[in-house]
Amino acid sequence: MGIAELLRQVDGAGEFGVWLGRLDGTPVFVHEAERAHYSASTMKLPVAMAMMRKVDAGDLSIFQPVAVHNDFESAAGGRFGVNPDEDEAPKTWKQLGKKVPLNWLATEMITRSSNLATDLVLEQVGILAAHAALAEATLPSSPAPESKIQRGIDDVPAARAGISNLMSPAGLAGVLVAVGNQEGESGEYLRELLAGNQWNGEIPALLPKRTRVEHKNGWDTRIRHDGGIVRPKDADPFVLVVCTTSDLGRRGAAADRVDRARSLEPPAQPGGSAVKLTTHLVSAPLHTPFVTALRTATHVESLLVEVSDGEHSGWGEAPQVWKVTGDSLAGSQACIEGPITTALDGLGPDDLTEALRRVQGAAVGNLGAKDAVDVALHDLAARRRGQTLHGFLGSTVGEVRTDVTLSVGDADALAEAGTARVADGFDVLKIKVGTDAAGDIERVRRVRDAIGPEPRLRLDANQGWTRREAVTVIRALEDAGCAIELVEQPVAAADLDGMAWVTDRVGTPILADESVYGVRDLVAVIRRGAADLVNVKLAKCGGLAPARTLLELAREHGLGAIVGCMMESHVGVGAAAALVSAYPTTTVNDLDAAWWLRDAPVTGGIRYDGSLIHLPSAPGLGVTGLTV
């Protein structure tokens, strides 16, 4: 019986994903391979990969002693410990209070799937490094990777906050392809670890005896995954991954281990009825026209989404960004009211992780719609717990700083606007350039002369220059002593080679914006050395959950980051500000969009005081309703 026939037999009984392909990463058969499941123990392989990266870099030694303990820092703040009753690798627990070599823990983590050993290794490696190893192994055939590592095993506070580890069949296949092709002693070490796996009830059990399988599996309530490199004696090696979330084939308690969801306490607020989504079209006038190299705006046209559990409402925003993401209000509204509503049908508000997963998988693209619902679900979860959104994300910081943009204009107008913005209390100004390379130099010099040496200046070309124009303008400004902090997206988004060419030839840091939407884009920028920083925007990546991943990946690779926004209201900007509060960036962020509004379309939420954005003390985003 073939794989396709087996899948037809279980259709409707759960979620089943398969990736079958060659060791070079070429897929041969896929079924729901991009759909992410709770990872269970499959996340332990990227942890091992990250460990060996640090060993190869000299940051760790495979033989270094590690103290065995059971008190770990939660990804959501606070502390947690592994539940020994749900960890069936007793050898690690017998070492509590002692020191053991790092490679001993790695063996326990992979071959016996020890949860305690995993968190001890992860403590040495870092969550960001483990996620980076996973993200960089993304296969070229994966359009929108959803796999992620965000917390340790049994991190209950993080699970309550909706922070979870996810793995798709394609994601695990990418990791296995990377391990299978890794050269040197590290690659051999990882493959031998996988070949020594003592839990062989899935893929190895269905193969001829003594077939070598280098695999990692995992179980949890309703979860049963396995993925491995199969090396037949009479054929080329291949990669097979099967991920299942269903009630079929559930094991007994003795084998049904790893990080159980049932250990979580009930949510702070009761309620399990299905959530309801409502959309609201809004238009808010600006106090000053906003002009860029791509467009001129006099109003913020946006779509607000309200997600309600019948008692509380969470809010999110999908801005109209024709010239950047291509998202329109009509398209976002259709996506929210169509496939996203269908994906969330029957799902109560208690399972944030599952809801976010369904949102991201509901449609291709439509990042603004996904962003709006993602934020609204986070907002609702925070309100149900009586927390602010930034508090829910793990922060106690109640204010963040922003720059302010000087839109495109002639030299006199820009100089006047710069002086006015400094008087308004802003000390970081962003000048929109890129419409006229020859005139940009003079306009920037005039602004610097008008505001003096203290305020910081940054430029945003919005893809408006060629690579040679960019270098000419930036070098001229450097020679003129204009002290430009950074230059954002100097060339076309797709021209990474051009942006790398510019980065190599100027001393001013280059910030990638339109070039980076998701993980794959960021990995490409990192690999090519195309920029010094990245601008993460919720409407570009699809919400708070993907944005956290991008910020973590950038930080792990030493890339600077800011969080920006589109022309959005207090809802969208408030969510971005909450993210910055919980995930600090390397320089002042670009969150002035709602400052430009003459009238807010909502009551409550953030408020501006010069360059400071004050986050609300009320639950969630602090938004209490519409003004119209």
N, C-alpha and C positions, 0 to 999 in steps of 0.2 A: 504494500500500500504506500503511495507516494505522500509527500508532505502536504500537497494541495488537498488531497482527499481527506487526510487527517484533520486539516483545518476546517474543511466543510462539515465534518462530523461534529465538531465542537462549536460551530458558529452560534453565537448568541449566549454561550455559557460563560463568557468572561472576555478578557482581553488577551490575545495571543499574538506574539510577534516573533518573526524568524528572520535571521540574516544568514545566508549560506553563500560562501564565495571563496575565491582564491586567496592565497597568502599575500599576493601583491595588492589586495584591497579591492579587486574587481568583483562586484556582486554577481551571483549566478541565479539565486532565487531570494526574493524578499517578500515579506508579508507584514504590514504594519511595523516596519523596521525602525521608523523614526518616532514612533509613539513611546514616550518615556513611562516607565513603571517605577515604583519605589525600588531602590537599588538592592536592598538587603545587603548581603555580604559581597556582591560583585564589586562594590566600591573599594574593596581591600586591594585589588590589583593595581589601580592607579596610585594608591598610597605606597605600595611597594615600588612602583616605577619612580615616584617622586623621591623616595628614599635613596634609590640607586643613583639618581641624578645628583643628589647632594653628596653622595659618597664619591662619585666621579669628579665633582667639583672641589673636593677637599673640605667641604663644610661638615661632613660627618665621617665617622669611621665605622665600618661594618662590625668592628669588634669593640666599640666603645661601650662602657658599662652604663646601663640605664636602671635607675631605681624603680622598682615595681610598686605602684601605689594605685589607689582607686579614688582619686579626687581630681577632677578635670574642670577646666574653664569652659563654660557653655558658649556656644556661638551666639546666644541671645543675651549674654550677660549672666553673672552668677556662676554657680558650680553645679556639677552633677557627678554621679558615679554609675558604673556599670552594674547591672543586676546580676549577681552570681548565679541565681536560679535559672537564668535564661542563657547562660554561657556554658556550653558543653565541652570546654577545653580546660579541664581541671589543673593541668600542669602549671599554667601561668599563675593561677590563684595560689598555688602552694609556694610561690616565690614572693608573696607580699612581704614588704619590708626588707627585701634583699635586692641585690643588683645582678643583672644578667646582661649578656652581650646583646647588642642591637640585632645581630643576625639571628640570634635565638628567638627573639620576639617576632621577627619577620617570618620565621619558619612556623611558629605557632599561629600567626595571623593567616597565612595562606594555606598551610597543609591541614591544620585542625580548625581553622576559622575562628580563632579565639577573639572574642569581642574586647576583652581587657587588653590583650596584646596589641590589637588594632589601635585602640585609643592611646596606648603608650608610644607606639611608632608614630602615630599622627601628631602627637605632642612634639616629637622630635622634628618632624618633617614640616608641619604647618598645613592647615586646611587649604590655604591659597596655592601652595605648591602642588598638593594632590589634585586640586581642580585644574590647575594649569596643565599637568601631565595628561589629564583626561581630555581637556579642550584641544590641546595641540595634536592629539591623536585622531581628531575628527577626520573621517574619510572624505575624499573629494566628492563622492556621490551623495553625501548628506546635505540637503539644502538648508536645513535650519536645526542644528544640533540642540537637543533639549537636555542631554545628560549633564549632571552637575554634582559636585561634592561640596557641601556647605556646612557639615557638622560631623561630630563623632558619633559612634555607636552609643545608643541609650542616652543621648543628649535630650532629655525630656523637656527642659525649658525651651530649647530651640524648636522642638517638634510642636509644642504648644503655640509658638510664634509663627508657625507655618514655614519654618526653615527645614528643608528635607534634602535627602540625597536621591537623585533620580538617575536611572539608566535605561537607555533604549537599546534594542538589539544592535542597531547600527553603531551606537556609542561604544558598547562593549566590543563589537567587532573591530572598531578602529584601534582600541587599546591592544587587542590580541594581535592585530596585524603589525602594530608598532613593536610589540615584544618579539613577535616571530621574526622580524627583520632586523632587530637590534644587534649590532655587531659587538665583539669584545666580550670581556669577562662579565660585564653587567647583564648583557642580553642572555648569556648562557646561564647565569645565576638565576634570573627571573624564570626562564623556561624550566629549569630544574625544580624550582619551587612549585610551579604549576603542575609539573608531572608527578610531584610527590603528594598531591591532594589526596587525603584519606576519605573524602566523602565522594563516592563514585556511583551514586544511585541514579544518575540521569544519563548524560551522553555516553560515558564509558560503559554503562550496563547494557547498552543496545548495540555495541560494536563487537567484532570478533575478539576473542581473548588475546591478551598481550598486545593489543593495539595501543600504541603510545598516544596519550591524550594529555595535552598541557592545558588545564582548564581551571576555572574558578566558578563556583556556583553559590547560591544563596537561597534561603527560605525565610519566610515570615508568614504571618496570617494571610492566607489567600495567595501568597507569593511563592513561586518556584521558578528559579532561573538557573541556566547553565550556559556557559560559553567556553569554547576551547579550540585549540589548534589540534586537529586530528591528523596523525601521520600514519596512513596505511602502509603496509609493507610492500604493496604492489601498485601504488598510485602516488601521485603528487599530494603533498599536504594541503589541507583545506581548513577553512574556519567555519564553525557552526555555532550560532547563538540562538537560544530559544528563551524567551521571557514570557511568563504567564502570570496573570492576575485573575484568579477564578476560584471557585469552590471545588473544582475537579481535582482529584488526586491529592487531597490534603493529607498531610502526614499527622501522626500522633504528636503528643506534646514532647516526646523525647527528641524528635528531630525537628519539630517546628520551632526553631529558635531564632534569635537575632532581633533585638530592638523592637519589641512588640508594641503596636499602637494601643493595645488594651490597657497598658500600664499607665496611660495618661489619665489625669484627673478630669472630671467633667469641666466644661468651659465655665467661666465666671458667670455668664448669663445663660439661662436655659433656652432651649428652642432648637428644633430640628426640622421644622417645616421648610419646604423649598423656598429659595429666594426668588424675588420678583425683580425684573429689570425694567426700568422706565427711562426713556431718553427725552432730553429737553434741548431744543435748538435755541441758542442765545446769540445776541449781537450786542457788543459793548463798544461805544465810541472811544477813540484815543484822544488825549488832550493835545497831541502833536502828531502829524503824519510820520510814519515810520518807513524810511526809504532804504533799501539795500540794492546790491547789484542785481538782484533777481526780481524784486517787486516793490510796490508802494502800498502801504496799508493805512487806512484811516479808521478801521474798525477791527475788533477781534471777532471773527465769526467762528463759533465753536459749538461743539455738541457735548453737553453734560449728560452723564449717565448716573442714575440713582439705583442702587441695589439694596433692596429692603428685605428684612426678615419678618416684617409685620409690626415690629416694635422700634427697630433702629434702622437708619438709612446710611449707607456709605456712598460717597461721591467720587466720581472720576471724570476725566475730560479727554475728548478727542478733538484736537485742533484741526483746522483745515490748512493743509500745507501742500498745495498743488505743486510748488516748484522744488520741493525737497523730497518728501516721501511719496508724493502723488496721491495722498489720502484726501478725500473730499468728505464733506459733512454727510451727503446723501449715501456715499459708499460706507462710511463708518456706521451710520444709522442702520443701513440694511444688514451689515454684518452683525451688529449687536442684537438687532431684533430677529435675525435669522439664525445662522449657524451657532453663534455664541449662546443665545438663549436656549437653543436645542441642546447644546452640549451640557448646559447646566440644569437641564430639565430634571426635576425630582431630587436634586442635590440640596441638602440643607446647608446652613451657614457654618456648621461646626468643622468641616474638613477643608481648611484653606488650601492645603497642599494639593489635594485632588482637584479642587475648583480651579486653581491656577494652571494646573496641568491641562485640564480640559479646555480652558480658554486659549492657551497657546496652540493646541492641536485642532481647534475648531475650524480654522481656515488658513489658507496660504496668504502671506502678506498681511494687509489690514492692520498694520502695527499701531495706528492711532486707536482703533477700536479695541484692540487687545490691551493697550495701555490704559484706556479709560476703565475697562472692567477689572483689570488687575488692581489698579489703584482703589477702585470702589470696594473691591473685596477685602483688601488690606484695611481700608478705612472702616468698613463694617466690623471686621474682626477686632480692631482696636476699640471701637465703641462698645462692643458687647463685653469687653473686659474692663471698660471704664478707663482706658488708657489713651493718651495722646498717640497720634500715629508715630511720631519720632520716638516716644517712649516704647511703643510696641516693637519698633525696629531695634531697640536696645540703647537709646541715647537719653541722657539727661540734659543735653545742651539745648537751650531754648531760643537761640538766635544764630543766624548765619549771615555772612557778608555776601554782597553781590557787587558786580560792576554795573555800569550803565552805558548804554550804547548811544553814540552820536551817529545818527543816520546820515546817509549820503547827502552832500550839499557842496556848495562852493566854499572856498577857503574862508571868506568872511563869515559865512553862516556857521561853519563848523567851529571856528574860533570863538564866536559868540556863544554857541551852544555849550562848548567845553567850559567856558568861564561860568556859565549859568549852572551847569551840573556840579561843578566844584563847590559853588555857593550853596547848592542843595544838600551838600554833605557827602558827595561821592568822591572817593580818592582813587578809584580805578576806572578809567574811561576806555571804552572800545570804539574805535573809529571804523565805520564801514567804508571800505575801499574796493578797488577792483573794477570800477566802471571806466577808468581812464588812467592807465599806468603812468603816463607822462605827467598828469596833473596830481596824482596821488602824493608824490613827494612833497610838493609845495603845500598841499592841504594839511598834511601831517605836521610839517614844520611850523605852519602857522598856528596850529592847535598847541603844540609844545611851547611856542613862544608866548601864547596867550595865558596858559595855565601855570607856567613856571616849571621848575625841575622836580617838585615833590610828587604830584599825582602820577600814578602809573598809567602808561599808555599801552594799549594792545590793539592790533589791527585784525580785521576780518575781511578777507577778499572774496568770500563766498564763491570760490572757484573762478574768479574773474580774470586771473592773469595766466599767461603762458609761463612755462618754467623759466625762460630767459627773462621775461618781464619781472617775474617774482624776484629773481636774484638781483637784477639791476636796481629795483626799487628798494629792496631790503638793505643791500650794501650801501646805497646812497644815504639811507636814513641812519645806518650805523656810522658812516663817515661824518654825518652832520651832527652826531652826538644827541640824537633824539631819544635815546634810551627806551627803545621799544621792548616791552616785556615779552611778547610772543606775537606770532602771526598765524592766524587761523585759516586753514584750507586755502592756500595760495593758488592751487591749480585744480583742474577737473577731478571730481571724486574718483573716477576710475583710473586716473593716471598715477598709480602708486610709484612707478619708476620715476616719473617726473617729480613727484613730491620728495622722494628719496634724493634725487639729484639736487633739489633746492636745499634740503636739510644738510647735505654734505658740504654745501658751498657758502653757507651763511652762519654767523655766530648767534643770531637770534633764534630762540626755540620755535619750532613749528608745531602747531596744534592741528590734529586731524579731526574734522567734524563730519562732513558729508561722506567721507570715505569709510566711516565706521558705523554700521547699523548693529551688527551682531558679533558673536564670538568669532566666526570665520573671518570676518573683515578685520577684526582686531589682531587675530593671529597673523594675517597677511601683512599688516602694518608692522608688527613686531619683527617678523622674519626678514622683511626687506629693509628694516631700519628707516622707514619712510617718515617718521615723525618723532618728536620728543614727548608729546602729550596727546591725549585723546579727550574729546568732548563727548560725554555720555548724556544722551537725552532720552527721556522716557518714551516720547512719541516716535523716536527712531528705532528703539530696541524692543518696545512692546510692554513696558511696565517696570515696576519696582524689582520684581524677581530677576528678569534678565539684566537690569541695570546693575544690581549688586554683583552679578557674575562678571560683568565687564570691568567694574571697578577693582574687583579682587584680582582678576587676571592681569590688568595693567600694573597693579601694585607689585604683584609677584615678579614681574619682568622689569621692574625699575622704570616703568613708563609713567610720566606725570599724568594727572587727570583733573578735569573740572567737570561739573554737572551744569548743563545748559538747559534751555527751554525754547519752545517755539513761541509764537505770539499767542499766549494762553492767559487765562484768568487766574484768580486766586486759588482755584481748585488744582489745576495742573502744576502751577508754580509751588503751591503749598506742599504737594507730594514730593516734588524735586527737592525742596528745602528740607523736608523731613529726612529724605535719603542722605543729604549732605550732613545733617546733624549726626546721623548714625554711622555714616561712612565718610569720614573727613577726606577731603581732596588735597592736592598739593599746592594749590593757589586759589585765589578768590574766584568764586563761581559766577556764572552768567545767568542770573535769575531776575532780571529787571522787568520782564514782560508785563506783569500785572501792575507795575508802577506806572506804566504808560496809560492805563485805563482812566478815563475821566469818571466813570461810574462802574462799580463792580456788579456783576450779574448775580452774585450770591451774598448772603449775609454771613458774617463770621469769617473765620479763617485767618490767614496771615495778615500782617500789617507792616508797612515800610516806615522806617525812620532814617532818612538818608540812605546810607549804604547798608544798614542793618535790616534784616528781615526778622521780625519777631514771630516766633511760632506760637500757636494758640495753646492755652492751658486747658481748654475744653477737650472732651474725648475726640479721638480721630483727627480729622483735618480741622475740626472746629467749625465746619460749615453747618449752618442751621436751616438753610432753605434758599429759594430763589428770591431775587428782589422784584421780579415781575411775574 
